[in-house]
Amino acid sequence: MQKLFHLKVISPEKIIFSNLVKQIKITGSEGEFGILSQHAPFLTTIKPGFIKIIFENKNREYIYLSGGIFEIYLNVATVLADTAIRGQEIDKNRAIESKKKAENLIKTAQAKKEYMRAIIELSKSIAKLKTYYLSNKK
């Protein structure tokens, strides 16, 4: 049985990642799920968060995803992300500022629509920070 499958992570600007992997973990609209080689065909939307990529040698890589679509078919997994950033490329200070700004907007929101937009921005900035820290831990 084949142990690896091909993963592609694509943003509107470019292909962020394309390689063979052993396993991935990602958060879909219905919750977190993992994918191994020979997984049944599957399609779902993804929530702001990150994809955890595990290679055959057990090394890991993390990529921030702002949302998008995930598909696996015939041992090829594809993430079509609204935004995708490798963990080591995230600007930590900018993510912290974005988080603070979103928290302040939540406190001062006058309308439900404004409040919901601030919640979404807060979840994205928290996901960026998690991705940054997971990618840079020693």
Secondary structure, DSSP 8 states (H G I E B T S, - for coil): ----EEEEEE-SS-EEEEEEESEEEEEETTEEEEEETT---EEEEE-SEEEEEE-TTS-EEEEEE-SEEEEEETTEEEEEESSEEEGGG--HHHHHHHHHHHHHHHHH--SHHHHHHHHHHHHHHHHHHHHHHHHH--
